[in-house]
Amino acid sequence: MGNIGIWQLLIVAVIIILLFGTKKLRTLGSDLGSSVKGFKKAIASEDDKKSSDTQDINDTIVNKESAESKDKEQV
């Protein structure tokens, strides 16, 4: 009773096409695809920003440690 077969899906698809039309569905699919692409791009840029921030922190720590070791050598 709860299983949906291929024929039921085809009937639903035909009804949706009749209600909205192919042009509207094509536009909707295009908009959805560009939204997903933009979301993935934003996530990737956020990951790059985090890794560059982590690298900046690591560089700061290394520079501070090397400055401290130079100060100790001078004393």
Contacts in CASP RR format, 6 or more apart in sequence:
PFRMAT RR
TARGET T0000
AUTHOR 0000-0000-0000
METHOD contacts of the structure
MODEL  1
MGNIGIWQLLIVAVIIILLFGTKKLRTLGSDLGSSVKGFKKAIASEDDKK
SSDTQDINDTIVNKESAESKDKEQV
16 25 0 8 1.000
17 25 0 8 1.000
20 28 0 8 1.000
END
